[in-house]
Amino acid sequence: MTLTETFALVSFSLFSYADLRYRLVPGIEVFLLGTILLALPNNPLQTGIVLLACLWGIVRNLSGWFAVPMLFYPPVWPVLLTGYGYRKGIIGRADLFAISGLACLFPLPAVLLSLFGLELWRRFWVRRQTGSIPALPGMFVGLLIYIVTGSLF
């Protein structure tokens, strides 16, 4: 297991517990900063574009036209989708930071499997609970699936 995989798994396991227990994820900004520091030397272009997409999601005053050039770079699509959800109030800020961090560290299939894990978790959660859904445990499940089956991608 590489350093990035270990960092992501340990972080997401702690964040998933915090998300389930407290419904807040303290330290997700530190995770995003750590992913930037790990990914910037290896892939500065992808890291920069992902951070611009995350910035577009956070800053509501930025026009939608700011995101149009980023649509031509597929690894940033999940971040743009999550940023749009955050701008509309559907998704939390921690979820946007988590997806942005994953998009910096891992290739597109890992991020898509993370979102697929989130959908599986959502279906499990809706059957047993009501109210808002803690998203980070689902992302953790998807990331775990990617790492276990990593040789297939």
C-alpha positions as CSV (number, residue, x, y, z in Angstrom):
1,M,0.0,0.0,0.0
2,T,1.4,3.4,-1.0
3,L,1.7,6.5,1.2
4,T,-1.2,8.2,-0.5
5,E,-3.5,5.1,0.0
6,T,-2.5,4.8,3.6
7,F,-3.1,8.5,4.2
8,A,-6.5,8.5,2.5
9,L,-7.7,5.3,4.3
10,V,-6.6,6.4,7.8
11,S,-8.0,9.9,7.3
12,F,-11.3,8.6,5.9
13,S,-11.7,6.0,8.7
14,L,-11.3,8.8,11.3
15,F,-13.6,11.2,9.4
16,S,-16.2,8.6,8.9
17,Y,-16.4,7.9,12.6
18,A,-16.6,11.6,13.3
19,D,-19.3,12.1,10.7
20,L,-21.4,9.3,12.2
21,R,-20.9,10.3,15.8
22,Y,-20.9,14.1,15.7
23,R,-22.3,15.0,12.3
24,L,-19.3,17.3,11.8
25,V,-16.0,16.6,10.3
26,P,-13.3,18.6,12.1
27,G,-10.0,18.6,10.3
28,I,-11.2,18.0,6.8
29,E,-9.3,21.2,5.8
30,V,-6.1,19.6,7.1
31,F,-6.9,16.5,4.9
32,L,-7.3,18.7,1.8
33,L,-4.0,20.5,2.7
34,G,-2.3,17.2,3.1
35,T,-3.5,15.9,-0.2
36,I,-2.3,19.1,-1.9
37,L,1.1,18.6,-0.3
38,L,1.2,14.9,-1.4
39,A,-0.1,15.4,-4.9
40,L,1.4,18.7,-6.0
41,P,5.0,17.4,-6.7
42,N,3.7,14.5,-8.8
43,N,0.8,16.1,-10.7
44,P,0.7,19.9,-10.4
45,L,-1.7,20.4,-13.3
46,Q,-4.4,18.1,-11.9
47,T,-4.0,19.5,-8.4
48,G,-4.3,23.1,-9.6
49,I,-7.4,22.4,-11.7
50,V,-9.1,20.4,-8.8
51,L,-8.4,23.3,-6.4
52,L,-9.9,25.8,-8.9
53,A,-13.0,23.6,-9.1
54,C,-13.2,23.4,-5.3
55,L,-12.8,27.2,-5.2
56,W,-15.7,27.6,-7.6
57,G,-17.8,25.4,-5.4
58,I,-17.0,27.3,-2.2
59,V,-17.2,30.9,-3.5
60,R,-20.7,31.5,-4.5
61,N,-20.0,34.8,-6.2
62,L,-18.0,33.2,-8.9
63,S,-19.9,32.9,-12.2
64,G,-20.8,29.5,-13.7
65,W,-18.7,30.6,-16.7
66,F,-15.6,30.2,-14.5
67,A,-16.3,26.4,-14.4
68,V,-16.8,26.0,-18.2
69,P,-13.2,25.5,-19.1
70,M,-12.8,22.9,-16.4
71,L,-15.5,20.8,-18.1
72,F,-12.9,19.8,-20.7
73,Y,-10.8,18.0,-18.0
74,P,-12.7,14.8,-16.9
75,P,-10.9,14.2,-13.6
76,V,-12.5,17.3,-12.2
77,W,-16.1,16.5,-13.1
78,P,-16.9,14.9,-9.7
79,V,-15.5,18.0,-7.9
80,L,-17.6,20.3,-10.1
81,L,-20.7,18.2,-9.5
82,T,-20.1,18.2,-5.7
83,G,-19.4,21.9,-5.9
84,Y,-22.7,22.5,-7.6
85,G,-24.4,20.5,-4.9
86,Y,-22.7,22.6,-2.2
87,R,-23.7,25.8,-3.9
88,K,-27.3,24.6,-3.9
89,G,-27.2,23.5,-0.3
90,I,-27.6,19.8,-1.0
91,I,-24.1,18.7,-0.1
92,G,-21.9,19.7,2.8
93,R,-18.6,21.6,2.7
94,A,-16.8,18.6,4.2
95,D,-18.0,16.4,1.4
96,L,-16.7,18.9,-1.2
97,F,-13.3,19.0,0.5
98,A,-13.2,15.2,0.7
99,I,-14.0,14.7,-3.0
100,S,-11.5,17.4,-3.9
101,G,-8.8,15.6,-1.8
102,L,-9.6,12.3,-3.5
103,A,-9.5,13.9,-6.9
104,C,-6.0,15.3,-6.1
105,L,-4.6,12.0,-4.9
106,F,-6.3,9.3,-7.0
107,P,-7.3,8.8,-10.7
108,L,-10.9,9.3,-11.9
109,P,-12.0,5.6,-11.3
110,A,-11.2,6.0,-7.6
111,V,-13.3,9.1,-7.2
112,L,-16.2,7.6,-9.2
113,L,-16.1,4.4,-7.0
114,S,-16.1,6.7,-4.0
115,L,-19.2,8.3,-5.2
116,F,-20.7,4.9,-6.0
117,G,-19.9,3.8,-2.4
118,L,-21.7,7.0,-1.3
119,E,-24.8,5.9,-3.2
120,L,-24.7,2.4,-1.7
121,W,-24.3,4.0,1.7
122,R,-27.2,6.4,1.0
123,R,-29.5,3.4,0.1
124,F,-28.5,1.6,3.3
125,W,-28.9,4.8,5.5
126,V,-32.4,5.7,4.1
127,R,-33.8,2.3,5.0
128,R,-32.7,2.6,8.7
129,Q,-32.5,6.3,9.5
130,T,-34.2,9.6,8.6
131,G,-32.7,13.0,8.1
132,S,-29.5,14.1,6.5
133,I,-27.0,11.4,5.3
134,P,-23.4,11.3,6.6
135,A,-21.6,11.0,3.3
136,L,-18.0,10.3,4.4
137,P,-18.6,6.6,5.4
138,G,-20.0,5.9,2.0
139,M,-17.0,7.6,0.3
140,F,-14.8,5.5,2.6
141,V,-16.5,2.3,1.4
142,G,-16.0,3.3,-2.2
143,L,-12.4,4.1,-1.7
144,L,-11.8,0.8,0.1
145,I,-13.4,-1.0,-2.9
146,Y,-11.0,0.9,-5.2
147,I,-7.9,0.0,-3.2
148,V,-8.9,-3.6,-2.8
149,T,-9.6,-4.0,-6.5
150,G,-6.9,-1.6,-7.6
151,S,-5.2,-4.0,-9.8
152,L,-8.3,-4.3,-12.0
153,F,-8.2,-0.6,-12.9
